Amino acid sequence: MLADLEELVRCESFSADHAAVARSAEVVAALGTRLLEAAPETIVIDGVTHLRWTFGRPRVLLLGHHDTVWPLGSLRSHPWSVENGVARGPGVLDMKAGLVQLFHALASLPSRSGVCVLVTGDEEVGSPTSRRLVEEAARRCAAAFVLEASADARGAVKIARKGTSRYEVVVHGRAAHAGGEPHKGINASVEAAHQVLAVAGIAATMADADAPDPVLGAATVTPTLLTSGSTRNTVPARASLWIDARVPTAAAQRRVDELVRGLTPVTPGARLEILGGAQRPPMQPDASADLFALAARVAEDLGQHPLRGAPAGGASDGNYTAATGCPTLDGLGAVGTGAHADTEHVDITQLIPRTRLLAELTTRTLNSP
């Protein structure tokens, strides 16, 4: 398993680099073909490469992704290493170790009939080309197991996830010479500053208006990336403000959308353009309840530590599978911490136990009425 993991990590697969993702797909396909004794369908949509294995009539969906947030060249600063029971490298936790566990779990089964494996290439950027594939597969299955990393260093699985919405507020002003005729300009930077404060007001409104969800907590609305201007001596004609929203319920997601789209300019003559909107819907706890209970029994039967469940503020393709009505359990992948960060790592002592858990969980789900 470590040799397979090293091969995947050494093949960098930054989401924005479609050529790198295509090379990664070849490596993942070769690994899956060797272990599952079957080649996948290679599906390329808008330049992004996805892989799918289908064994008979699908009842269980095993879902993962092979793209990462790490730009090409990250191996130089974050090289592959295994030391003191810890594996490191770009994407090792999110989620190349989960893919290794997936393939080895299926390879251990006497029959894979009823399983669909979908490995996408754009999850880290919101699954714009793979969402349809994910939802179509989920609608045909009785359960979806998502091989994202565990919720914490103790291996908790993810029983709920917040939904996500992303917006870009484009401020249209008017350029003018900053020294000669500043009064003739409409300063997009000034207007953007007003909008940052307005978005902070939306966050406060959501916190005050709604009681926190008992599992997922309150909605968050955060101004993030801000850009403006063209040169140092020009009144800015354009600015752009990005907003990241995380919501516990569909109602909260709709309310955030109303408030963001209701933003109005303060600076005379400025104009706002609101782009984006809801992305992933929330994954509610009831989507995972029965599967989590089954997984907990499986862990106990295997003599493993009691399985814990925890909510997650981040989103995954599990949000999409749950929204189709397919029961979904997320976070069944590698145990570790530091995803997307310099500290990203995997506890290699948990690779085999997690693989056994997935194998038995898949078997029992396939054999259930």
FENSUL-V907589 format. One record per run of one state. SS is the DSSP state (H for helix, E for strand, C for the rest). FROM is the first residue (numbers start at 1). TO is the last residue. If there is no record, write none. Layout:
SS;FROM;TO, SS;FROM;TO
This chain:
C;1;1, H;2;10, C;11;13, E;14;14, C;15;17, H;18;36, C;37;40, E;41;45, C;46;47, E;48;55, C;56;59, E;60;65, C;66;67, E;68;68, C;69;73, H;74;77, C;78;80, E;81;83, C;84;85, E;86;88, C;89;91, H;92;107, C;108;114, E;115;120, C;121;122, H;123;125, C;126;130, H;131;139, C;140;142, E;143;146, C;147;156, E;157;161, C;162;162, E;163;172, C;173;173, E;174;174, C;175;176, E;177;177, C;178;181, H;182;184, C;185;185, E;186;186, C;187;187, H;188;209, C;210;212, E;213;213, C;214;216, E;217;217, C;218;219, E;220;228, C;229;233, E;234;234, C;235;237, E;238;247, C;248;249, H;250;261, C;262;270, E;271;278, C;279;282, E;283;283, C;284;284, H;285;287, C;288;288, H;289;301, C;302;308, E;309;312, C;313;316, H;317;323, C;324;327, E;328;330, C;331;335, E;336;337, C;338;344, E;345;347, H;348;367, C;368;369
